[in-house]
Amino acid sequence: MAKEIIKITIEDKLEIHDNVKGKVKEKGQKKPIYEFKVGDSYHHKTGKWNHRRMEIDRKNDKYREVVIDKETGEIIHSCEEPLSQHKGHGSAKFKKTGKGKK
């Protein structure tokens, strides 16, 4: 009598991604004067993890962001501009304008 052998293999993949963020506030101020985020960032359109560094410096009116492909080291996105001109990007898309629009 022949026996059937059934082999089942289950595999899983575990990836660890880190991200550090921080804020600096001055006493009595509601909004932080400085914010940063550094670490891994998932890009939904490409399905890839990239390295992202973002800084918001309200005191000096500066916004900086750099996104680098973790595999190739290629700069995917780079933005450095006055914070007061950084509108219509990411979460800035949903901020209210003086005209009552969101």
Jmol script that loads the backbone (N, CA, C; Angstrom):
load data "model"
ATOM      1  N   MET A   1       0.826  -1.173   0.000  1.00  0.00           N
ATOM      2  CA  MET A   1       0.000   0.000   0.000  1.00  0.00           C
ATOM      3  C   MET A   1       0.887   1.261   0.000  1.00  0.00           C
ATOM      4  N   ALA A   2       0.655   2.167  -0.982  1.00  0.00           N
ATOM      5  CA  ALA A   2       1.453   3.385  -1.122  1.00  0.00           C
ATOM      6  C   ALA A   2       0.902   4.476  -0.217  1.00  0.00           C
ATOM      7  N   LYS A   3       1.809   5.164   0.402  1.00  0.00           N
ATOM      8  CA  LYS A   3       1.416   6.278   1.276  1.00  0.00           C
ATOM      9  C   LYS A   3       1.629   7.592   0.543  1.00  0.00           C
ATOM     10  N   GLU A   4       0.689   8.516   0.727  1.00  0.00           N
ATOM     11  CA  GLU A   4       0.841   9.852   0.171  1.00  0.00           C
ATOM     12  C   GLU A   4       1.524  10.738   1.185  1.00  0.00           C
ATOM     13  N   ILE A   5       2.471  11.518   0.708  1.00  0.00           N
ATOM     14  CA  ILE A   5       3.145  12.470   1.580  1.00  0.00           C
ATOM     15  C   ILE A   5       2.725  13.872   1.140  1.00  0.00           C
ATOM     16  N   ILE A   6       2.204  14.578   2.071  1.00  0.00           N
ATOM     17  CA  ILE A   6       1.787  15.953   1.809  1.00  0.00           C
ATOM     18  C   ILE A   6       2.713  16.862   2.606  1.00  0.00           C
ATOM     19  N   LYS A   7       3.344  17.775   1.897  1.00  0.00           N
ATOM     20  CA  LYS A   7       4.258  18.706   2.538  1.00  0.00           C
ATOM     21  C   LYS A   7       3.672  20.114   2.418  1.00  0.00           C
ATOM     22  N   ILE A   8       3.530  20.774   3.547  1.00  0.00           N
ATOM     23  CA  ILE A   8       3.007  22.136   3.579  1.00  0.00           C
ATOM     24  C   ILE A   8       4.093  23.035   4.154  1.00  0.00           C
ATOM     25  N   THR A   9       4.399  24.095   3.427  1.00  0.00           N
ATOM     26  CA  THR A   9       5.400  25.052   3.894  1.00  0.00           C
ATOM     27  C   THR A   9       4.714  26.402   4.070  1.00  0.00           C
ATOM     28  N   ILE A  10       4.902  26.976   5.222  1.00  0.00           N
ATOM     29  CA  ILE A  10       4.352  28.300   5.507  1.00  0.00           C
ATOM     30  C   ILE A  10       5.531  29.225   5.787  1.00  0.00           C
ATOM     31  N   GLU A  11       5.567  30.324   5.065  1.00  0.00           N
ATOM     32  CA  GLU A  11       6.639  31.287   5.247  1.00  0.00           C
ATOM     33  C   GLU A  11       6.038  32.642   5.588  1.00  0.00           C
ATOM     34  N   ASP A  12       6.792  33.372   6.363  1.00  0.00           N
ATOM     35  CA  ASP A  12       6.384  34.722   6.712  1.00  0.00           C
ATOM     36  C   ASP A  12       7.625  35.598   6.652  1.00  0.00           C
ATOM     37  N   LYS A  13       7.419  36.884   6.490  1.00  0.00           N
ATOM     38  CA  LYS A  13       8.528  37.820   6.392  1.00  0.00           C
ATOM     39  C   LYS A  13       8.331  38.903   7.443  1.00  0.00           C
ATOM     40  N   LEU A  14       9.366  39.157   8.190  1.00  0.00           N
ATOM     41  CA  LEU A  14       9.310  40.185   9.216  1.00  0.00           C
ATOM     42  C   LEU A  14      10.318  41.262   8.866  1.00  0.00           C
ATOM     43  N   GLU A  15       9.858  42.490   8.777  1.00  0.00           N
ATOM     44  CA  GLU A  15      10.725  43.630   8.519  1.00  0.00           C
ATOM     45  C   GLU A  15      10.580  44.609   9.667  1.00  0.00           C
ATOM     46  N   ILE A  16      11.671  45.203  10.038  1.00  0.00           N
ATOM     47  CA  ILE A  16      11.644  46.213  11.095  1.00  0.00           C
ATOM     48  C   ILE A  16      11.973  47.560  10.467  1.00  0.00           C
ATOM     49  N   HIS A  17      11.124  48.529  10.721  1.00  0.00           N
ATOM     50  CA  HIS A  17      11.303  49.876  10.205  1.00  0.00           C
ATOM     51  C   HIS A  17      11.265  50.837  11.379  1.00  0.00           C
ATOM     52  N   ASP A  18      12.174  51.793  11.365  1.00  0.00           N
ATOM     53  CA  ASP A  18      12.201  52.735  12.476  1.00  0.00           C
ATOM     54  C   ASP A  18      11.881  54.141  12.004  1.00  0.00           C
ATOM     55  N   ASN A  19      11.420  54.934  12.948  1.00  0.00           N
ATOM     56  CA  ASN A  19      11.043  56.306  12.678  1.00  0.00           C
ATOM     57  C   ASN A  19      11.165  57.063  13.994  1.00  0.00           C
ATOM     58  N   VAL A  20      11.842  58.184  13.972  1.00  0.00           N
ATOM     59  CA  VAL A  20      12.005  59.016  15.159  1.00  0.00           C
ATOM     60  C   VAL A  20      11.413  60.373  14.848  1.00  0.00           C
ATOM     61  N   LYS A  21      10.657  60.916  15.796  1.00  0.00           N
ATOM     62  CA  LYS A  21      10.108  62.250  15.592  1.00  0.00           C
ATOM     63  C   LYS A  21      10.181  63.033  16.893  1.00  0.00           C
ATOM     64  N   GLY A  22      10.228  64.336  16.762  1.00  0.00           N
ATOM     65  CA  GLY A  22      10.320  65.172  17.945  1.00  0.00           C
ATOM     66  C   GLY A  22       9.800  66.568  17.690  1.00  0.00           C
ATOM     67  N   LYS A  23       9.534  67.271  18.783  1.00  0.00           N
ATOM     68  CA  LYS A  23       9.021  68.640  18.719  1.00  0.00           C
ATOM     69  C   LYS A  23       9.698  69.477  19.793  1.00  0.00           C
ATOM     70  N   VAL A  24       9.904  70.748  19.478  1.00  0.00           N
ATOM     71  CA  VAL A  24      10.442  71.702  20.446  1.00  0.00           C
ATOM     72  C   VAL A  24       9.412  72.807  20.584  1.00  0.00           C
ATOM     73  N   LYS A  25       8.975  73.031  21.823  1.00  0.00           N
ATOM     74  CA  LYS A  25       7.997  74.086  22.079  1.00  0.00           C
ATOM     75  C   LYS A  25       8.608  75.130  23.001  1.00  0.00           C
ATOM     76  N   GLU A  26       8.193  76.379  22.807  1.00  0.00           N
ATOM     77  CA  GLU A  26       8.562  77.439  23.726  1.00  0.00           C
ATOM     78  C   GLU A  26       7.425  77.612  24.718  1.00  0.00           C
ATOM     79  N   LYS A  27       7.766  77.956  25.925  1.00  0.00           N
ATOM     80  CA  LYS A  27       6.771  78.137  26.977  1.00  0.00           C
ATOM     81  C   LYS A  27       5.715  79.152  26.548  1.00  0.00           C
ATOM     82  N   GLY A  28       4.460  78.766  26.701  1.00  0.00           N
ATOM     83  CA  GLY A  28       3.347  79.646  26.367  1.00  0.00           C
ATOM     84  C   GLY A  28       2.915  79.589  24.911  1.00  0.00           C
ATOM     85  N   GLN A  29       3.655  78.885  24.073  1.00  0.00           N
ATOM     86  CA  GLN A  29       3.309  78.774  22.658  1.00  0.00           C
ATOM     87  C   GLN A  29       2.516  77.494  22.413  1.00  0.00           C
ATOM     88  N   LYS A  30       1.492  77.591  21.574  1.00  0.00           N
ATOM     89  CA  LYS A  30       0.666  76.428  21.273  1.00  0.00           C
ATOM     90  C   LYS A  30       1.370  75.492  20.282  1.00  0.00           C
ATOM     91  N   LYS A  31       1.859  76.048  19.173  1.00  0.00           N
ATOM     92  CA  LYS A  31       2.525  75.245  18.149  1.00  0.00           C
ATOM     93  C   LYS A  31       4.012  75.107  18.470  1.00  0.00           C
ATOM     94  N   PRO A  32       4.592  73.961  18.131  1.00  0.00           N
ATOM     95  CA  PRO A  32       6.034  73.810  18.316  1.00  0.00           C
ATOM     96  C   PRO A  32       6.800  74.745  17.369  1.00  0.00           C
ATOM     97  N   ILE A  33       7.953  75.210  17.819  1.00  0.00           N
ATOM     98  CA  ILE A  33       8.763  76.073  16.949  1.00  0.00           C
ATOM     99  C   ILE A  33       9.609  75.223  16.003  1.00  0.00           C
ATOM    100  N   TYR A  34       9.810  73.948  16.353  1.00  0.00           N
ATOM    101  CA  TYR A  34      10.619  73.055  15.513  1.00  0.00           C
ATOM    102  C   TYR A  34      10.065  71.637  15.621  1.00  0.00           C
ATOM    103  N   GLU A  35       9.946  70.958  14.477  1.00  0.00           N
ATOM    104  CA  GLU A  35       9.516  69.555  14.443  1.00  0.00           C
ATOM    105  C   GLU A  35      10.409  68.807  13.466  1.00  0.00           C
ATOM    106  N   PHE A  36      10.619  67.527  13.739  1.00  0.00           N
ATOM    107  CA  PHE A  36      11.366  66.706  12.793  1.00  0.00           C
ATOM    108  C   PHE A  36      10.836  65.278  12.802  1.00  0.00           C
ATOM    109  N   LYS A  37      11.007  64.610  11.658  1.00  0.00           N
ATOM    110  CA  LYS A  37      10.702  63.187  11.512  1.00  0.00           C
ATOM    111  C   LYS A  37      11.821  62.590  10.671  1.00  0.00           C
ATOM    112  N   VAL A  38      12.423  61.528  11.157  1.00  0.00           N
ATOM    113  CA  VAL A  38      13.517  60.874  10.446  1.00  0.00           C
ATOM    114  C   VAL A  38      13.297  59.372  10.523  1.00  0.00           C
ATOM    115  N   GLY A  39      13.371  58.702   9.381  1.00  0.00           N
ATOM    116  CA  GLY A  39      13.264  57.249   9.406  1.00  0.00           C
ATOM    117  C   GLY A  39      12.600  56.692   8.167  1.00  0.00           C
ATOM    118  N   ASP A  40      12.123  55.477   8.317  1.00  0.00           N
ATOM    119  CA  ASP A  40      11.513  54.770   7.200  1.00  0.00           C
ATOM    120  C   ASP A  40      10.113  55.293   6.922  1.00  0.00           C
ATOM    121  N   SER A  41       9.806  55.383   5.635  1.00  0.00           N
ATOM    122  CA  SER A  41       8.502  55.874   5.204  1.00  0.00           C
ATOM    123  C   SER A  41       8.023  55.007   4.043  1.00  0.00           C
ATOM    124  N   TYR A  42       6.807  54.489   4.150  1.00  0.00           N
ATOM    125  CA  TYR A  42       6.252  53.616   3.119  1.00  0.00           C
ATOM    126  C   TYR A  42       5.581  54.456   2.043  1.00  0.00           C
ATOM    127  N   HIS A  43       5.927  54.204   0.785  1.00  0.00           N
ATOM    128  CA  HIS A  43       5.331  54.913  -0.341  1.00  0.00           C
ATOM    129  C   HIS A  43       4.305  53.993  -0.985  1.00  0.00           C
ATOM    130  N   HIS A  44       3.045  54.348  -0.868  1.00  0.00           N
ATOM    131  CA  HIS A  44       1.952  53.478  -1.320  1.00  0.00           C
ATOM    132  C   HIS A  44       1.953  53.242  -2.831  1.00  0.00           C
ATOM    133  N   LYS A  45       2.281  54.259  -3.618  1.00  0.00           N
ATOM    134  CA  LYS A  45       2.246  54.102  -5.074  1.00  0.00           C
ATOM    135  C   LYS A  45       3.263  53.076  -5.570  1.00  0.00           C
ATOM    136  N   THR A  46       4.466  53.066  -4.967  1.00  0.00           N
ATOM    137  CA  THR A  46       5.506  52.134  -5.420  1.00  0.00           C
ATOM    138  C   THR A  46       5.554  50.861  -4.587  1.00  0.00           C
ATOM    139  N   GLY A  47       4.943  50.888  -3.398  1.00  0.00           N
ATOM    140  CA  GLY A  47       4.986  49.727  -2.506  1.00  0.00           C
ATOM    141  C   GLY A  47       6.366  49.506  -1.898  1.00  0.00           C
ATOM    142  N   LYS A  48       7.159  50.589  -1.804  1.00  0.00           N
ATOM    143  CA  LYS A  48       8.520  50.475  -1.289  1.00  0.00           C
ATOM    144  C   LYS A  48       8.714  51.308  -0.029  1.00  0.00           C
ATOM    145  N   TRP A  49       9.648  50.855   0.797  1.00  0.00           N
ATOM    146  CA  TRP A  49      10.067  51.622   1.964  1.00  0.00           C
ATOM    147  C   TRP A  49      11.243  52.507   1.563  1.00  0.00           C
ATOM    148  N   ASN A  50      11.177  53.776   1.930  1.00  0.00           N
ATOM    149  CA  ASN A  50      12.231  54.736   1.654  1.00  0.00           C
ATOM    150  C   ASN A  50      12.685  55.375   2.959  1.00  0.00           C
ATOM    151  N   HIS A  51      13.796  56.097   2.905  1.00  0.00           N
ATOM    152  CA  HIS A  51      14.258  56.860   4.067  1.00  0.00           C
ATOM    153  C   HIS A  51      13.792  58.305   3.878  1.00  0.00           C
ATOM    154  N   ARG A  52      13.186  58.878   4.910  1.00  0.00           N
ATOM    155  CA  ARG A  52      12.640  60.235   4.823  1.00  0.00           C
ATOM    156  C   ARG A  52      13.136  61.074   5.993  1.00  0.00           C
ATOM    157  N   ARG A  53      13.550  62.283   5.686  1.00  0.00           N
ATOM    158  CA  ARG A  53      13.908  63.257   6.723  1.00  0.00           C
ATOM    159  C   ARG A  53      13.109  64.521   6.450  1.00  0.00           C
ATOM    160  N   MET A  54      12.335  64.966   7.448  1.00  0.00           N
ATOM    161  CA  MET A  54      11.489  66.143   7.302  1.00  0.00           C
ATOM    162  C   MET A  54      11.711  67.051   8.511  1.00  0.00           C
ATOM    163  N   GLU A  55      11.867  68.344   8.231  1.00  0.00           N
ATOM    164  CA  GLU A  55      12.048  69.330   9.295  1.00  0.00           C
ATOM    165  C   GLU A  55      11.123  70.519   9.058  1.00  0.00           C
ATOM    166  N   ILE A  56      10.483  70.959  10.120  1.00  0.00           N
ATOM    167  CA  ILE A  56       9.666  72.174  10.087  1.00  0.00           C
ATOM    168  C   ILE A  56      10.258  73.115  11.128  1.00  0.00           C
ATOM    169  N   ASP A  57      10.760  74.251  10.662  1.00  0.00           N
ATOM    170  CA  ASP A  57      11.375  75.246  11.543  1.00  0.00           C
ATOM    171  C   ASP A  57      10.537  76.516  11.464  1.00  0.00           C
ATOM    172  N   ARG A  58       9.572  76.639  12.357  1.00  0.00           N
ATOM    173  CA  ARG A  58       8.653  77.777  12.322  1.00  0.00           C
ATOM    174  C   ARG A  58       9.358  79.079  12.687  1.00  0.00           C
ATOM    175  N   LYS A  59      10.320  79.000  13.585  1.00  0.00           N
ATOM    176  CA  LYS A  59      11.023  80.198  14.037  1.00  0.00           C
ATOM    177  C   LYS A  59      11.782  80.863  12.889  1.00  0.00           C
ATOM    178  N   ASN A  60      12.355  80.050  11.995  1.00  0.00           N
ATOM    179  CA  ASN A  60      13.128  80.566  10.864  1.00  0.00           C
ATOM    180  C   ASN A  60      12.406  80.419   9.526  1.00  0.00           C
ATOM    181  N   ASP A  61      11.095  80.059   9.562  1.00  0.00           N
ATOM    182  CA  ASP A  61      10.251  79.933   8.365  1.00  0.00           C
ATOM    183  C   ASP A  61      10.881  79.012   7.317  1.00  0.00           C
ATOM    184  N   LYS A  62      11.268  77.790   7.752  1.00  0.00           N
ATOM    185  CA  LYS A  62      11.906  76.843   6.824  1.00  0.00           C
ATOM    186  C   LYS A  62      11.207  75.492   6.859  1.00  0.00           C
ATOM    187  N   TYR A  63      11.107  74.897   5.674  1.00  0.00           N
ATOM    188  CA  TYR A  63      10.605  73.530   5.523  1.00  0.00           C
ATOM    189  C   TYR A  63      11.623  72.764   4.698  1.00  0.00           C
ATOM    190  N   ARG A  64      12.025  71.589   5.184  1.00  0.00           N
ATOM    191  CA  ARG A  64      12.967  70.737   4.454  1.00  0.00           C
ATOM    192  C   ARG A  64      12.457  69.307   4.471  1.00  0.00           C
ATOM    193  N   GLU A  65      12.575  68.651   3.323  1.00  0.00           N
ATOM    194  CA  GLU A  65      12.208  67.239   3.243  1.00  0.00           C
ATOM    195  C   GLU A  65      13.061  66.571   2.170  1.00  0.00           C
ATOM    196  N   VAL A  66      13.599  65.412   2.511  1.00  0.00           N
ATOM    197  CA  VAL A  66      14.371  64.616   1.561  1.00  0.00           C
ATOM    198  C   VAL A  66      13.903  63.175   1.693  1.00  0.00           C
ATOM    199  N   VAL A  67      13.589  62.536   0.554  1.00  0.00           N
ATOM    200  CA  VAL A  67      13.195  61.131   0.524  1.00  0.00           C
ATOM    201  C   VAL A  67      14.215  60.401  -0.350  1.00  0.00           C
ATOM    202  N   ILE A  68      14.816  59.352   0.211  1.00  0.00           N
ATOM    203  CA  ILE A  68      15.877  58.617  -0.483  1.00  0.00           C
ATOM    204  C   ILE A  68      15.476  57.153  -0.615  1.00  0.00           C
ATOM    205  N   ASP A  69      15.669  56.600  -1.809  1.00  0.00           N
ATOM    206  CA  ASP A  69      15.429  55.171  -2.056  1.00  0.00           C
ATOM    207  C   ASP A  69      16.446  54.377  -1.242  1.00  0.00           C
ATOM    208  N   LYS A  70      15.958  53.520  -0.351  1.00  0.00           N
ATOM    209  CA  LYS A  70      16.847  52.763   0.537  1.00  0.00           C
ATOM    210  C   LYS A  70      17.703  51.746  -0.218  1.00  0.00           C
ATOM    211  N   GLU A  71      17.230  51.282  -1.356  1.00  0.00           N
ATOM    212  CA  GLU A  71      17.977  50.272  -2.112  1.00  0.00           C
ATOM    213  C   GLU A  71      19.068  50.886  -2.976  1.00  0.00           C
ATOM    214  N   THR A  72      18.765  52.004  -3.630  1.00  0.00           N
ATOM    215  CA  THR A  72      19.702  52.584  -4.596  1.00  0.00           C
ATOM    216  C   THR A  72      20.432  53.815  -4.083  1.00  0.00           C
ATOM    217  N   GLY A  73      19.909  54.462  -3.030  1.00  0.00           N
ATOM    218  CA  GLY A  73      20.500  55.697  -2.531  1.00  0.00           C
ATOM    219  C   GLY A  73      20.103  56.924  -3.345  1.00  0.00           C
ATOM    220  N   GLU A  74      19.238  56.723  -4.338  1.00  0.00           N
ATOM    221  CA  GLU A  74      18.785  57.811  -5.200  1.00  0.00           C
ATOM    222  C   GLU A  74      17.845  58.741  -4.432  1.00  0.00           C
ATOM    223  N   ILE A  75      18.020  60.047  -4.640  1.00  0.00           N
ATOM    224  CA  ILE A  75      17.102  61.025  -4.040  1.00  0.00           C
ATOM    225  C   ILE A  75      15.825  61.026  -4.869  1.00  0.00           C
ATOM    226  N   ILE A  76      14.730  60.630  -4.234  1.00  0.00           N
ATOM    227  CA  ILE A  76      13.428  60.547  -4.895  1.00  0.00           C
ATOM    228  C   ILE A  76      12.723  61.892  -4.865  1.00  0.00           C
ATOM    229  N   HIS A  77      12.851  62.576  -3.724  1.00  0.00           N
ATOM    230  CA  HIS A  77      12.162  63.852  -3.533  1.00  0.00           C
ATOM    231  C   HIS A  77      13.016  64.727  -2.639  1.00  0.00           C
ATOM    232  N   SER A  78      13.132  65.986  -3.002  1.00  0.00           N
ATOM    233  CA  SER A  78      13.863  66.949  -2.180  1.00  0.00           C
ATOM    234  C   SER A  78      13.132  68.276  -2.253  1.00  0.00           C
ATOM    235  N   CYS A  79      12.893  68.860  -1.093  1.00  0.00           N
ATOM    236  CA  CYS A  79      12.163  70.127  -1.040  1.00  0.00           C
ATOM    237  C   CYS A  79      12.760  70.971   0.082  1.00  0.00           C
ATOM    238  N   GLU A  80      13.153  72.175  -0.243  1.00  0.00           N
ATOM    239  CA  GLU A  80      13.608  73.128   0.763  1.00  0.00           C
ATOM    240  C   GLU A  80      13.053  74.482   0.369  1.00  0.00           C
ATOM    241  N   GLU A  81      12.177  75.014   1.226  1.00  0.00           N
ATOM    242  CA  GLU A  81      11.518  76.270   0.901  1.00  0.00           C
ATOM    243  C   GLU A  81      11.044  76.941   2.180  1.00  0.00           C
ATOM    244  N   PRO A  82      10.682  78.212   2.092  1.00  0.00           N
ATOM    245  CA  PRO A  82      10.089  78.854   3.265  1.00  0.00           C
ATOM    246  C   PRO A  82       8.808  78.123   3.671  1.00  0.00           C
ATOM    247  N   LEU A  83       8.637  77.900   4.941  1.00  0.00           N
ATOM    248  CA  LEU A  83       7.448  77.204   5.440  1.00  0.00           C
ATOM    249  C   LEU A  83       6.178  77.942   5.037  1.00  0.00           C
ATOM    250  N   SER A  84       6.243  79.262   5.002  1.00  0.00           N
ATOM    251  CA  SER A  84       5.068  80.065   4.637  1.00  0.00           C
ATOM    252  C   SER A  84       4.627  79.812   3.191  1.00  0.00           C
ATOM    253  N   GLN A  85       5.512  79.266   2.354  1.00  0.00           N
ATOM    254  CA  GLN A  85       5.157  78.955   0.968  1.00  0.00           C
ATOM    255  C   GLN A  85       4.841  77.479   0.763  1.00  0.00           C
ATOM    256  N   HIS A  86       4.985  76.666   1.803  1.00  0.00           N
ATOM    257  CA  HIS A  86       4.752  75.222   1.694  1.00  0.00           C
ATOM    258  C   HIS A  86       3.271  74.931   1.906  1.00  0.00           C
ATOM    259  N   LYS A  87       2.515  74.990   0.821  1.00  0.00           N
ATOM    260  CA  LYS A  87       1.068  74.764   0.883  1.00  0.00           C
ATOM    261  C   LYS A  87       0.677  73.751  -0.181  1.00  0.00           C
ATOM    262  N   GLY A  88      -0.364  72.977   0.085  1.00  0.00           N
ATOM    263  CA  GLY A  88      -0.867  72.028  -0.896  1.00  0.00           C
ATOM    264  C   GLY A  88      -0.073  70.740  -0.980  1.00  0.00           C
ATOM    265  N   HIS A  89       0.728  70.431   0.037  1.00  0.00           N
ATOM    266  CA  HIS A  89       1.519  69.202   0.064  1.00  0.00           C
ATOM    267  C   HIS A  89       1.153  68.403   1.310  1.00  0.00           C
ATOM    268  N   GLY A  90       1.019  67.101   1.184  1.00  0.00           N
ATOM    269  CA  GLY A  90       0.774  66.238   2.346  1.00  0.00           C
ATOM    270  C   GLY A  90      -0.342  66.754   3.219  1.00  0.00           C
ATOM    271  N   SER A  91      -0.062  66.904   4.530  1.00  0.00           N
ATOM    272  CA  SER A  91      -1.093  67.369   5.452  1.00  0.00           C
ATOM    273  C   SER A  91      -1.410  68.846   5.238  1.00  0.00           C
ATOM    274  N   ALA A  92      -0.532  69.580   4.548  1.00  0.00           N
ATOM    275  CA  ALA A  92      -0.806  70.989   4.259  1.00  0.00           C
ATOM    276  C   ALA A  92      -1.978  71.142   3.285  1.00  0.00           C
ATOM    277  N   LYS A  93      -2.349  70.083   2.576  1.00  0.00           N
ATOM    278  CA  LYS A  93      -3.477  70.127   1.648  1.00  0.00           C
ATOM    279  C   LYS A  93      -4.786  70.431   2.362  1.00  0.00           C
ATOM    280  N   PHE A  94      -4.869  70.036   3.614  1.00  0.00           N
ATOM    281  CA  PHE A  94      -6.152  70.098   4.316  1.00  0.00           C
ATOM    282  C   PHE A  94      -6.248  71.277   5.277  1.00  0.00           C
ATOM    283  N   LYS A  95      -5.245  72.133   5.313  1.00  0.00           N
ATOM    284  CA  LYS A  95      -5.289  73.274   6.213  1.00  0.00           C
ATOM    285  C   LYS A  95      -6.199  74.349   5.640  1.00  0.00           C
ATOM    286  N   LYS A  96      -6.874  75.050   6.528  1.00  0.00           N
ATOM    287  CA  LYS A  96      -7.794  76.099   6.097  1.00  0.00           C
ATOM    288  C   LYS A  96      -7.022  77.286   5.549  1.00  0.00           C
ATOM    289  N   THR A  97      -7.578  77.899   4.518  1.00  0.00           N
ATOM    290  CA  THR A  97      -7.017  79.134   3.981  1.00  0.00           C
ATOM    291  C   THR A  97      -7.860  80.285   4.514  1.00  0.00           C
ATOM    292  N   GLY A  98      -7.413  81.485   4.279  1.00  0.00           N
ATOM    293  CA  GLY A  98      -8.147  82.660   4.739  1.00  0.00           C
ATOM    294  C   GLY A  98      -9.477  82.840   4.039  1.00  0.00           C
ATOM    295  N   LYS A  99      -9.738  82.065   2.978  1.00  0.00           N
ATOM    296  CA  LYS A  99     -10.955  82.220   2.204  1.00  0.00           C
ATOM    297  C   LYS A  99     -12.033  81.217   2.617  1.00  0.00           C
ATOM    298  N   GLY A 100     -11.827  80.540   3.728  1.00  0.00           N
ATOM    299  CA  GLY A 100     -12.831  79.618   4.214  1.00  0.00           C
ATOM    300  C   GLY A 100     -12.795  78.245   3.559  1.00  0.00           C
ATOM    301  N   LYS A 101     -11.812  77.990   2.687  1.00  0.00           N
ATOM    302  CA  LYS A 101     -11.696  76.699   2.032  1.00  0.00           C
ATOM    303  C   LYS A 101     -10.836  75.772   2.869  1.00  0.00           C
ATOM    304  N   LYS A 102     -11.057  74.476   2.670  1.00  0.00           N
ATOM    305  CA  LYS A 102     -10.220  73.481   3.336  1.00  0.00           C
ATOM    306  C   LYS A 102      -9.220  72.954   2.355  1.00  0.00           C
TER     307      LYS A 102
END
end "model"
wireframe off; spacefill off
backbone 0.3
color backbone group
